[in-house]
Amino acid sequence: MSKDMKEFDKVFSDLESSLKERGKYVTEIIHFKEGVKRTFTGIETKSIKQGQFTKLKLKDGRYVLVNDDNVLCVEVFSEDK
């Protein structure tokens, strides 16, 4: 991989999610278009990668991929005391 591509990856692979300001771990309630709500706890804020599918890593090592087109809103709660 070229030096330019590595720099591009470094800048754009992590969009510096504002959730990092909430602490190391958060809980999210995701509201989908169909009226369905899903709650995910133990989301590692530094691991969030945004794109067509937002990738969330949980404390237990699992990953959650969310299709952003289907999301109406997201509620976020800090887990850090």
PyMOL Python script that loads the backbone (N, CA, C, O; Angstrom):
from pymol import cmd

cmd.read_pdbstr("""\
ATOM      1  N   MET A   1       0.852  -1.174   0.000  1.00  0.00           N
ATOM      2  CA  MET A   1       0.000   0.000   0.000  1.00  0.00           C
ATOM      3  C   MET A   1       0.898   1.239   0.000  1.00  0.00           C
ATOM      4  O   MET A   1       1.878   1.311   0.742  1.00  0.00           O
ATOM      5  N   SER A   2       0.550   2.201  -0.839  1.00  0.00           N
ATOM      6  CA  SER A   2       1.363   3.407  -0.945  1.00  0.00           C
ATOM      7  C   SER A   2       1.241   4.275   0.304  1.00  0.00           C
ATOM      8  O   SER A   2       0.303   4.131   1.088  1.00  0.00           O
ATOM      9  N   LYS A   3       2.198   5.169   0.473  1.00  0.00           N
ATOM     10  CA  LYS A   3       2.200   6.075   1.622  1.00  0.00           C
ATOM     11  C   LYS A   3       0.938   6.939   1.617  1.00  0.00           C
ATOM     12  O   LYS A   3       0.352   7.177   2.673  1.00  0.00           O
ATOM     13  N   ASP A   4       0.512   7.409   0.441  1.00  0.00           N
ATOM     14  CA  ASP A   4      -0.691   8.235   0.328  1.00  0.00           C
ATOM     15  C   ASP A   4      -1.937   7.466   0.751  1.00  0.00           C
ATOM     16  O   ASP A   4      -2.805   8.014   1.431  1.00  0.00           O
ATOM     17  N   MET A   5      -2.028   6.207   0.356  1.00  0.00           N
ATOM     18  CA  MET A   5      -3.192   5.390   0.719  1.00  0.00           C
ATOM     19  C   MET A   5      -3.225   5.117   2.216  1.00  0.00           C
ATOM     20  O   MET A   5      -4.300   5.097   2.815  1.00  0.00           O
ATOM     21  N   LYS A   6      -2.069   4.907   2.826  1.00  0.00           N
ATOM     22  CA  LYS A   6      -2.009   4.695   4.274  1.00  0.00           C
ATOM     23  C   LYS A   6      -2.475   5.942   5.002  1.00  0.00           C
ATOM     24  O   LYS A   6      -3.202   5.848   5.991  1.00  0.00           O
ATOM     25  N   GLU A   7      -2.066   7.107   4.525  1.00  0.00           N
ATOM     26  CA  GLU A   7      -2.489   8.370   5.141  1.00  0.00           C
ATOM     27  C   GLU A   7      -3.993   8.560   4.954  1.00  0.00           C
ATOM     28  O   GLU A   7      -4.678   8.996   5.879  1.00  0.00           O
ATOM     29  N   PHE A   8      -4.513   8.238   3.767  1.00  0.00           N
ATOM     30  CA  PHE A   8      -5.948   8.331   3.498  1.00  0.00           C
ATOM     31  C   PHE A   8      -6.724   7.440   4.458  1.00  0.00           C
ATOM     32  O   PHE A   8      -7.716   7.872   5.044  1.00  0.00           O
ATOM     33  N   ASP A   9      -6.274   6.194   4.623  1.00  0.00           N
ATOM     34  CA  ASP A   9      -6.917   5.261   5.556  1.00  0.00           C
ATOM     35  C   ASP A   9      -6.897   5.805   6.971  1.00  0.00           C
ATOM     36  O   ASP A   9      -7.895   5.717   7.687  1.00  0.00           O
ATOM     37  N   LYS A  10      -5.778   6.364   7.375  1.00  0.00           N
ATOM     38  CA  LYS A  10      -5.632   6.897   8.728  1.00  0.00           C
ATOM     39  C   LYS A  10      -6.635   8.027   8.968  1.00  0.00           C
ATOM     40  O   LYS A  10      -7.251   8.099  10.032  1.00  0.00           O
ATOM     41  N   VAL A  11      -6.797   8.899   7.986  1.00  0.00           N
ATOM     42  CA  VAL A  11      -7.683  10.055   8.132  1.00  0.00           C
ATOM     43  C   VAL A  11      -9.153   9.665   8.030  1.00  0.00           C
ATOM     44  O   VAL A  11      -9.972  10.159   8.805  1.00  0.00           O
ATOM     45  N   PHE A  12      -9.503   8.790   7.093  1.00  0.00           N
ATOM     46  CA  PHE A  12     -10.902   8.538   6.811  1.00  0.00           C
ATOM     47  C   PHE A  12     -11.472   7.242   7.379  1.00  0.00           C
ATOM     48  O   PHE A  12     -12.690   7.060   7.353  1.00  0.00           O
ATOM     49  N   SER A  13     -10.648   6.341   7.889  1.00  0.00           N
ATOM     50  CA  SER A  13     -11.193   5.097   8.428  1.00  0.00           C
ATOM     51  C   SER A  13     -11.852   5.326   9.786  1.00  0.00           C
ATOM     52  O   SER A  13     -12.730   4.557  10.177  1.00  0.00           O
ATOM     53  N   ASP A  14     -11.451   6.355  10.501  1.00  0.00           N
ATOM     54  CA  ASP A  14     -12.058   6.694  11.785  1.00  0.00           C
ATOM     55  C   ASP A  14     -12.506   8.140  11.710  1.00  0.00           C
ATOM     56  O   ASP A  14     -11.676   9.048  11.677  1.00  0.00           O
ATOM     57  N   LEU A  15     -13.795   8.357  11.682  1.00  0.00           N
ATOM     58  CA  LEU A  15     -14.324   9.707  11.548  1.00  0.00           C
ATOM     59  C   LEU A  15     -14.414  10.421  12.887  1.00  0.00           C
ATOM     60  O   LEU A  15     -15.143  11.402  13.030  1.00  0.00           O
ATOM     61  N   GLU A  16     -13.657   9.915  13.881  1.00  0.00           N
ATOM     62  CA  GLU A  16     -13.601  10.540  15.196  1.00  0.00           C
ATOM     63  C   GLU A  16     -14.998  10.747  15.761  1.00  0.00           C
ATOM     64  O   GLU A  16     -15.434  11.876  15.990  1.00  0.00           O
ATOM     65  N   SER A  17     -15.683   9.648  15.979  1.00  0.00           N
ATOM     66  CA  SER A  17     -17.035   9.683  16.519  1.00  0.00           C
ATOM     67  C   SER A  17     -17.110  10.544  17.770  1.00  0.00           C
ATOM     68  O   SER A  17     -16.268  10.437  18.662  1.00  0.00           O
ATOM     69  N   SER A  18     -18.121  11.394  17.826  1.00  0.00           N
ATOM     70  CA  SER A  18     -18.304  12.260  19.000  1.00  0.00           C
ATOM     71  C   SER A  18     -18.673  11.443  20.239  1.00  0.00           C
ATOM     72  O   SER A  18     -18.662  11.972  21.350  1.00  0.00           O
ATOM     73  N   LEU A  19     -18.995  10.179  20.064  1.00  0.00           N
ATOM     74  CA  LEU A  19     -19.315   9.321  21.208  1.00  0.00           C
ATOM     75  C   LEU A  19     -18.112   9.077  22.100  1.00  0.00           C
ATOM     76  O   LEU A  19     -18.273   8.720  23.268  1.00  0.00           O
ATOM     77  N   LYS A  20     -16.915   9.263  21.574  1.00  0.00           N
ATOM     78  CA  LYS A  20     -15.703   9.078  22.383  1.00  0.00           C
ATOM     79  C   LYS A  20     -15.708  10.008  23.593  1.00  0.00           C
ATOM     80  O   LYS A  20     -15.107   9.711  24.625  1.00  0.00           O
ATOM     81  N   GLU A  21     -16.394  11.132  23.446  1.00  0.00           N
ATOM     82  CA  GLU A  21     -16.481  12.086  24.551  1.00  0.00           C
ATOM     83  C   GLU A  21     -17.340  11.549  25.697  1.00  0.00           C
ATOM     84  O   GLU A  21     -17.271  12.065  26.812  1.00  0.00           O
ATOM     85  N   ARG A  22     -18.143  10.522  25.433  1.00  0.00           N
ATOM     86  CA  ARG A  22     -19.025   9.936  26.436  1.00  0.00           C
ATOM     87  C   ARG A  22     -18.324   8.927  27.326  1.00  0.00           C
ATOM     88  O   ARG A  22     -18.902   8.477  28.315  1.00  0.00           O
ATOM     89  N   GLY A  23     -17.098   8.564  26.999  1.00  0.00           N
ATOM     90  CA  GLY A  23     -16.355   7.589  27.786  1.00  0.00           C
ATOM     91  C   GLY A  23     -15.953   6.399  26.955  1.00  0.00           C
ATOM     92  O   GLY A  23     -16.127   6.391  25.737  1.00  0.00           O
ATOM     93  N   LYS A  24     -15.413   5.387  27.618  1.00  0.00           N
ATOM     94  CA  LYS A  24     -14.896   4.211  26.916  1.00  0.00           C
ATOM     95  C   LYS A  24     -16.014   3.310  26.383  1.00  0.00           C
ATOM     96  O   LYS A  24     -15.895   2.747  25.295  1.00  0.00           O
ATOM     97  N   TYR A  25     -17.100   3.177  27.153  1.00  0.00           N
ATOM     98  CA  TYR A  25     -18.214   2.315  26.751  1.00  0.00           C
ATOM     99  C   TYR A  25     -19.541   3.052  26.853  1.00  0.00           C
ATOM    100  O   TYR A  25     -19.744   3.869  27.751  1.00  0.00           O
ATOM    101  N   VAL A  26     -20.446   2.749  25.916  1.00  0.00           N
ATOM    102  CA  VAL A  26     -21.781   3.336  25.929  1.00  0.00           C
ATOM    103  C   VAL A  26     -22.826   2.267  25.638  1.00  0.00           C
ATOM    104  O   VAL A  26     -22.518   1.185  25.140  1.00  0.00           O
ATOM    105  N   THR A  27     -24.085   2.605  25.968  1.00  0.00           N
ATOM    106  CA  THR A  27     -25.248   1.817  25.564  1.00  0.00           C
ATOM    107  C   THR A  27     -25.983   2.629  24.518  1.00  0.00           C
ATOM    108  O   THR A  27     -26.155   3.837  24.677  1.00  0.00           O
ATOM    109  N   GLU A  28     -26.420   1.980  23.451  1.00  0.00           N
ATOM    110  CA  GLU A  28     -27.185   2.656  22.411  1.00  0.00           C
ATOM    111  C   GLU A  28     -28.524   1.965  22.222  1.00  0.00           C
ATOM    112  O   GLU A  28     -28.607   0.737  22.189  1.00  0.00           O
ATOM    113  N   ILE A  29     -29.569   2.770  22.098  1.00  0.00           N
ATOM    114  CA  ILE A  29     -30.882   2.282  21.672  1.00  0.00           C
ATOM    115  C   ILE A  29     -31.065   2.812  20.262  1.00  0.00           C
ATOM    116  O   ILE A  29     -31.136   4.022  20.047  1.00  0.00           O
ATOM    117  N   ILE A  30     -31.140   1.905  19.310  1.00  0.00           N
ATOM    118  CA  ILE A  30     -31.258   2.284  17.902  1.00  0.00           C
ATOM    119  C   ILE A  30     -32.712   2.119  17.479  1.00  0.00           C
ATOM    120  O   ILE A  30     -33.299   1.049  17.646  1.00  0.00           O
ATOM    121  N   HIS A  31     -33.290   3.188  16.929  1.00  0.00           N
ATOM    122  CA  HIS A  31     -34.668   3.198  16.452  1.00  0.00           C
ATOM    123  C   HIS A  31     -34.652   3.051  14.932  1.00  0.00           C
ATOM    124  O   HIS A  31     -34.084   3.884  14.226  1.00  0.00           O
ATOM    125  N   PHE A  32     -35.277   1.989  14.437  1.00  0.00           N
ATOM    126  CA  PHE A  32     -35.311   1.728  13.004  1.00  0.00           C
ATOM    127  C   PHE A  32     -36.606   2.232  12.380  1.00  0.00           C
ATOM    128  O   PHE A  32     -37.589   2.462  13.084  1.00  0.00           O
ATOM    129  N   LYS A  33     -36.609   2.403  11.057  1.00  0.00           N
ATOM    130  CA  LYS A  33     -37.758   2.935  10.319  1.00  0.00           C
ATOM    131  C   LYS A  33     -39.039   2.149  10.565  1.00  0.00           C
ATOM    132  O   LYS A  33     -40.117   2.740  10.626  1.00  0.00           O
ATOM    133  N   GLU A  34     -38.946   0.853  10.705  1.00  0.00           N
ATOM    134  CA  GLU A  34     -40.134   0.000  10.852  1.00  0.00           C
ATOM    135  C   GLU A  34     -40.737   0.076  12.253  1.00  0.00           C
ATOM    136  O   GLU A  34     -41.722  -0.607  12.534  1.00  0.00           O
ATOM    137  N   GLY A  35     -40.165   0.889  13.127  1.00  0.00           N
ATOM    138  CA  GLY A  35     -40.666   1.010  14.490  1.00  0.00           C
ATOM    139  C   GLY A  35     -39.972   0.083  15.474  1.00  0.00           C
ATOM    140  O   GLY A  35     -40.286   0.099  16.664  1.00  0.00           O
ATOM    141  N   VAL A  36     -39.055  -0.705  15.006  1.00  0.00           N
ATOM    142  CA  VAL A  36     -38.310  -1.637  15.853  1.00  0.00           C
ATOM    143  C   VAL A  36     -37.212  -0.879  16.586  1.00  0.00           C
ATOM    144  O   VAL A  36     -36.578   0.010  16.018  1.00  0.00           O
ATOM    145  N   LYS A  37     -36.988  -1.235  17.861  1.00  0.00           N
ATOM    146  CA  LYS A  37     -35.896  -0.659  18.657  1.00  0.00           C
ATOM    147  C   LYS A  37     -35.002  -1.794  19.128  1.00  0.00           C
ATOM    148  O   LYS A  37     -35.485  -2.861  19.507  1.00  0.00           O
ATOM    149  N   ARG A  38     -33.708  -1.560  19.100  1.00  0.00           N
ATOM    150  CA  ARG A  38     -32.745  -2.541  19.604  1.00  0.00           C
ATOM    151  C   ARG A  38     -31.777  -1.834  20.541  1.00  0.00           C
ATOM    152  O   ARG A  38     -31.308  -0.732  20.257  1.00  0.00           O
ATOM    153  N   THR A  39     -31.487  -2.486  21.663  1.00  0.00           N
ATOM    154  CA  THR A  39     -30.564  -1.932  22.648  1.00  0.00           C
ATOM    155  C   THR A  39     -29.277  -2.749  22.647  1.00  0.00           C
ATOM    156  O   THR A  39     -29.304  -3.977  22.731  1.00  0.00           O
ATOM    157  N   PHE A  40     -28.158  -2.050  22.552  1.00  0.00           N
ATOM    158  CA  PHE A  40     -26.848  -2.688  22.586  1.00  0.00           C
ATOM    159  C   PHE A  40     -26.046  -2.049  23.702  1.00  0.00           C
ATOM    160  O   PHE A  40     -25.895  -0.828  23.747  1.00  0.00           O
ATOM    161  N   THR A  41     -25.530  -2.874  24.606  1.00  0.00           N
ATOM    162  CA  THR A  41     -24.732  -2.377  25.733  1.00  0.00           C
ATOM    163  C   THR A  41     -23.269  -2.754  25.531  1.00  0.00           C
ATOM    164  O   THR A  41     -22.949  -3.698  24.808  1.00  0.00           O
ATOM    165  N   GLY A  42     -22.405  -2.012  26.172  1.00  0.00           N
ATOM    166  CA  GLY A  42     -20.978  -2.337  26.112  1.00  0.00           C
ATOM    167  C   GLY A  42     -20.341  -2.020  24.783  1.00  0.00           C
ATOM    168  O   GLY A  42     -19.443  -2.741  24.348  1.00  0.00           O
ATOM    169  N   ILE A  43     -20.779  -0.955  24.117  1.00  0.00           N
ATOM    170  CA  ILE A  43     -20.177  -0.563  22.839  1.00  0.00           C
ATOM    171  C   ILE A  43     -18.895   0.208  23.130  1.00  0.00           C
ATOM    172  O   ILE A  43     -18.900   1.200  23.859  1.00  0.00           O
ATOM    173  N   GLU A  44     -17.818  -0.257  22.556  1.00  0.00           N
ATOM    174  CA  GLU A  44     -16.507   0.381  22.723  1.00  0.00           C
ATOM    175  C   GLU A  44     -16.440   1.599  21.794  1.00  0.00           C
ATOM    176  O   GLU A  44     -16.387   1.444  20.574  1.00  0.00           O
ATOM    177  N   THR A  45     -16.441   2.793  22.359  1.00  0.00           N
ATOM    178  CA  THR A  45     -16.563   4.006  21.548  1.00  0.00           C
ATOM    179  C   THR A  45     -15.388   4.222  20.599  1.00  0.00           C
ATOM    180  O   THR A  45     -15.577   4.750  19.504  1.00  0.00           O
ATOM    181  N   LYS A  46     -14.189   3.828  20.993  1.00  0.00           N
ATOM    182  CA  LYS A  46     -13.034   4.058  20.113  1.00  0.00           C
ATOM    183  C   LYS A  46     -13.046   3.142  18.889  1.00  0.00           C
ATOM    184  O   LYS A  46     -12.297   3.370  17.940  1.00  0.00           O
ATOM    185  N   SER A  47     -13.892   2.107  18.904  1.00  0.00           N
ATOM    186  CA  SER A  47     -13.912   1.150  17.799  1.00  0.00           C
ATOM    187  C   SER A  47     -14.976   1.465  16.751  1.00  0.00           C
ATOM    188  O   SER A  47     -15.040   0.776  15.733  1.00  0.00           O
ATOM    189  N   ILE A  48     -15.798   2.466  16.960  1.00  0.00           N
ATOM    190  CA  ILE A  48     -16.907   2.757  16.044  1.00  0.00           C
ATOM    191  C   ILE A  48     -16.358   3.241  14.707  1.00  0.00           C
ATOM    192  O   ILE A  48     -15.588   4.200  14.640  1.00  0.00           O
ATOM    193  N   LYS A  49     -16.771   2.558  13.651  1.00  0.00           N
ATOM    194  CA  LYS A  49     -16.384   2.927  12.286  1.00  0.00           C
ATOM    195  C   LYS A  49     -17.668   3.244  11.533  1.00  0.00           C
ATOM    196  O   LYS A  49     -18.595   2.434  11.507  1.00  0.00           O
ATOM    197  N   GLN A  50     -17.721   4.424  10.919  1.00  0.00           N
ATOM    198  CA  GLN A  50     -18.919   4.866  10.229  1.00  0.00           C
ATOM    199  C   GLN A  50     -18.770   4.710   8.734  1.00  0.00           C
ATOM    200  O   GLN A  50     -17.683   4.890   8.185  1.00  0.00           O
ATOM    201  N   GLY A  51     -19.868   4.374   8.074  1.00  0.00           N
ATOM    202  CA  GLY A  51     -19.914   4.206   6.631  1.00  0.00           C
ATOM    203  C   GLY A  51     -21.326   3.807   6.256  1.00  0.00           C
ATOM    204  O   GLY A  51     -22.262   4.115   6.993  1.00  0.00           O
ATOM    205  N   GLN A  52     -21.512   3.123   5.119  1.00  0.00           N
ATOM    206  CA  GLN A  52     -22.845   2.637   4.757  1.00  0.00           C
ATOM    207  C   GLN A  52     -23.401   1.751   5.869  1.00  0.00           C
ATOM    208  O   GLN A  52     -24.580   1.828   6.214  1.00  0.00           O
ATOM    209  N   PHE A  53     -22.531   0.912   6.419  1.00  0.00           N
ATOM    210  CA  PHE A  53     -22.851   0.135   7.606  1.00  0.00           C
ATOM    211  C   PHE A  53     -21.960   0.646   8.728  1.00  0.00           C
ATOM    212  O   PHE A  53     -20.738   0.666   8.583  1.00  0.00           O
ATOM    213  N   THR A  54     -22.547   1.055   9.832  1.00  0.00           N
ATOM    214  CA  THR A  54     -21.757   1.463  10.983  1.00  0.00           C
ATOM    215  C   THR A  54     -21.374   0.214  11.757  1.00  0.00           C
ATOM    216  O   THR A  54     -22.227  -0.625  12.049  1.00  0.00           O
ATOM    217  N   LYS A  55     -20.093   0.085  12.092  1.00  0.00           N
ATOM    218  CA  LYS A  55     -19.566  -1.102  12.765  1.00  0.00           C
ATOM    219  C   LYS A  55     -19.318  -0.762  14.225  1.00  0.00           C
ATOM    220  O   LYS A  55     -18.591   0.182  14.535  1.00  0.00           O
ATOM    221  N   LEU A  56     -19.927  -1.538  15.125  1.00  0.00           N
ATOM    222  CA  LEU A  56     -19.792  -1.332  16.564  1.00  0.00           C
ATOM    223  C   LEU A  56     -19.176  -2.580  17.184  1.00  0.00           C
ATOM    224  O   LEU A  56     -19.650  -3.688  16.933  1.00  0.00           O
ATOM    225  N   LYS A  57     -18.131  -2.420  17.987  1.00  0.00           N
ATOM    226  CA  LYS A  57     -17.529  -3.557  18.691  1.00  0.00           C
ATOM    227  C   LYS A  57     -18.019  -3.529  20.132  1.00  0.00           C
ATOM    228  O   LYS A  57     -17.993  -2.486  20.785  1.00  0.00           O
ATOM    229  N   LEU A  58     -18.468  -4.687  20.628  1.00  0.00           N
ATOM    230  CA  LEU A  58     -18.965  -4.802  21.989  1.00  0.00           C
ATOM    231  C   LEU A  58     -17.877  -5.325  22.919  1.00  0.00           C
ATOM    232  O   LEU A  58     -16.882  -5.899  22.475  1.00  0.00           O
ATOM    233  N   LYS A  59     -18.086  -5.113  24.231  1.00  0.00           N
ATOM    234  CA  LYS A  59     -17.107  -5.547  25.248  1.00  0.00           C
ATOM    235  C   LYS A  59     -16.746  -7.017  25.122  1.00  0.00           C
ATOM    236  O   LYS A  59     -15.593  -7.394  25.331  1.00  0.00           O
ATOM    237  N   ASP A  60     -17.729  -7.856  24.778  1.00  0.00           N
ATOM    238  CA  ASP A  60     -17.487  -9.300  24.720  1.00  0.00           C
ATOM    239  C   ASP A  60     -16.850  -9.760  23.409  1.00  0.00           C
ATOM    240  O   ASP A  60     -16.683 -10.959  23.182  1.00  0.00           O
ATOM    241  N   GLY A  61     -16.491  -8.794  22.538  1.00  0.00           N
ATOM    242  CA  GLY A  61     -15.797  -9.140  21.307  1.00  0.00           C
ATOM    243  C   GLY A  61     -16.693  -9.256  20.085  1.00  0.00           C
ATOM    244  O   GLY A  61     -16.196  -9.336  18.962  1.00  0.00           O
ATOM    245  N   ARG A  62     -18.011  -9.266  20.286  1.00  0.00           N
ATOM    246  CA  ARG A  62     -18.926  -9.332  19.138  1.00  0.00           C
ATOM    247  C   ARG A  62     -18.934  -8.000  18.398  1.00  0.00           C
ATOM    248  O   ARG A  62     -18.605  -6.958  18.965  1.00  0.00           O
ATOM    249  N   TYR A  63     -19.313  -8.050  17.129  1.00  0.00           N
ATOM    250  CA  TYR A  63     -19.478  -6.846  16.313  1.00  0.00           C
ATOM    251  C   TYR A  63     -20.933  -6.725  15.904  1.00  0.00           C
ATOM    252  O   TYR A  63     -21.605  -7.729  15.666  1.00  0.00           O
ATOM    253  N   VAL A  64     -21.420  -5.495  15.823  1.00  0.00           N
ATOM    254  CA  VAL A  64     -22.756  -5.204  15.324  1.00  0.00           C
ATOM    255  C   VAL A  64     -22.582  -4.296  14.112  1.00  0.00           C
ATOM    256  O   VAL A  64     -21.889  -3.281  14.184  1.00  0.00           O
ATOM    257  N   LEU A  65     -23.213  -4.663  12.998  1.00  0.00           N
ATOM    258  CA  LEU A  65     -23.198  -3.830  11.794  1.00  0.00           C
ATOM    259  C   LEU A  65     -24.609  -3.289  11.589  1.00  0.00           C
ATOM    260  O   LEU A  65     -25.572  -4.054  11.542  1.00  0.00           O
ATOM    261  N   VAL A  66     -24.728  -1.974  11.468  1.00  0.00           N
ATOM    262  CA  VAL A  66     -26.030  -1.337  11.348  1.00  0.00           C
ATOM    263  C   VAL A  66     -26.093  -0.611  10.004  1.00  0.00           C
ATOM    264  O   VAL A  66     -25.234   0.214   9.694  1.00  0.00           O
ATOM    265  N   ASN A  67     -27.127  -0.928   9.205  1.00  0.00           N
ATOM    266  CA  ASN A  67     -27.341  -0.240   7.936  1.00  0.00           C
ATOM    267  C   ASN A  67     -27.933   1.136   8.237  1.00  0.00           C
ATOM    268  O   ASN A  67     -29.083   1.239   8.662  1.00  0.00           O
ATOM    269  N   ASP A  68     -27.158   2.179   8.020  1.00  0.00           N
ATOM    270  CA  ASP A  68     -27.566   3.543   8.373  1.00  0.00           C
ATOM    271  C   ASP A  68     -28.838   3.995   7.662  1.00  0.00           C
ATOM    272  O   ASP A  68     -29.565   4.838   8.186  1.00  0.00           O
ATOM    273  N   ASP A  69     -29.118   3.454   6.485  1.00  0.00           N
ATOM    274  CA  ASP A  69     -30.317   3.853   5.734  1.00  0.00           C
ATOM    275  C   ASP A  69     -31.602   3.501   6.474  1.00  0.00           C
ATOM    276  O   ASP A  69     -32.638   4.119   6.231  1.00  0.00           O
ATOM    277  N   ASN A  70     -31.553   2.519   7.371  1.00  0.00           N
ATOM    278  CA  ASN A  70     -32.753   2.063   8.069  1.00  0.00           C
ATOM    279  C   ASN A  70     -32.937   2.673   9.456  1.00  0.00           C
ATOM    280  O   ASN A  70     -33.861   2.294  10.176  1.00  0.00           O
ATOM    281  N   VAL A  71     -32.074   3.609   9.841  1.00  0.00           N
ATOM    282  CA  VAL A  71     -32.089   4.162  11.199  1.00  0.00           C
ATOM    283  C   VAL A  71     -32.738   5.543  11.215  1.00  0.00           C
ATOM    284  O   VAL A  71     -32.400   6.412  10.410  1.00  0.00           O
ATOM    285  N   LEU A  72     -33.684   5.733  12.152  1.00  0.00           N
ATOM    286  CA  LEU A  72     -34.288   7.047  12.345  1.00  0.00           C
ATOM    287  C   LEU A  72     -33.499   7.869  13.354  1.00  0.00           C
ATOM    288  O   LEU A  72     -33.187   9.033  13.103  1.00  0.00           O
ATOM    289  N   CYS A  73     -33.173   7.261  14.505  1.00  0.00           N
ATOM    290  CA  CYS A  73     -32.391   7.973  15.519  1.00  0.00           C
ATOM    291  C   CYS A  73     -31.707   6.972  16.440  1.00  0.00           C
ATOM    292  O   CYS A  73     -32.022   5.782  16.449  1.00  0.00           O
ATOM    293  N   VAL A  74     -30.755   7.496  17.219  1.00  0.00           N
ATOM    294  CA  VAL A  74     -30.002   6.671  18.155  1.00  0.00           C
ATOM    295  C   VAL A  74     -29.934   7.410  19.487  1.00  0.00           C
ATOM    296  O   VAL A  74     -29.569   8.585  19.536  1.00  0.00           O
ATOM    297  N   GLU A  75     -30.291   6.711  20.572  1.00  0.00           N
ATOM    298  CA  GLU A  75     -30.138   7.254  21.923  1.00  0.00           C
ATOM    299  C   GLU A  75     -28.844   6.682  22.492  1.00  0.00           C
ATOM    300  O   GLU A  75     -28.563   5.494  22.329  1.00  0.00           O
ATOM    301  N   VAL A  76     -28.057   7.523  23.159  1.00  0.00           N
ATOM    302  CA  VAL A  76     -26.763   7.099  23.679  1.00  0.00           C
ATOM    303  C   VAL A  76     -26.684   7.408  25.179  1.00  0.00           C
ATOM    304  O   VAL A  76     -27.027   8.505  25.622  1.00  0.00           O
ATOM    305  N   PHE A  77     -26.225   6.420  25.944  1.00  0.00           N
ATOM    306  CA  PHE A  77     -26.069   6.560  27.397  1.00  0.00           C
ATOM    307  C   PHE A  77     -24.674   6.104  27.788  1.00  0.00           C
ATOM    308  O   PHE A  77     -24.244   5.017  27.400  1.00  0.00           O
ATOM    309  N   SER A  78     -23.972   6.915  28.543  1.00  0.00           N
ATOM    310  CA  SER A  78     -22.636   6.580  28.996  1.00  0.00           C
ATOM    311  C   SER A  78     -22.697   5.456  30.026  1.00  0.00           C
ATOM    312  O   SER A  78     -23.598   5.418  30.863  1.00  0.00           O
ATOM    313  N   GLU A  79     -21.732   4.545  29.956  1.00  0.00           N
ATOM    314  CA  GLU A  79     -21.641   3.472  30.950  1.00  0.00           C
ATOM    315  C   GLU A  79     -20.543   3.767  31.968  1.00  0.00           C
ATOM    316  O   GLU A  79     -20.457   3.100  32.998  1.00  0.00           O
ATOM    317  N   ASP A  80     -19.715   4.752  31.689  1.00  0.00           N
ATOM    318  CA  ASP A  80     -18.635   5.116  32.612  1.00  0.00           C
ATOM    319  C   ASP A  80     -19.183   5.898  33.774  1.00  0.00           C
ATOM    320  O   ASP A  80     -20.089   6.717  33.621  1.00  0.00           O
ATOM    321  N   LYS A  81     -18.624   5.640  34.944  1.00  0.00           N
ATOM    322  CA  LYS A  81     -19.097   6.338  36.139  1.00  0.00           C
ATOM    323  C   LYS A  81     -18.212   7.516  36.429  1.00  0.00           C
ATOM    324  O   LYS A  81     -18.443   8.238  37.399  1.00  0.00           O
TER     325      LYS A  81
END
""", "prot")
cmd.dss("prot")
cmd.show_as("cartoon", "prot")
cmd.util.cbc("prot")
cmd.orient("prot")
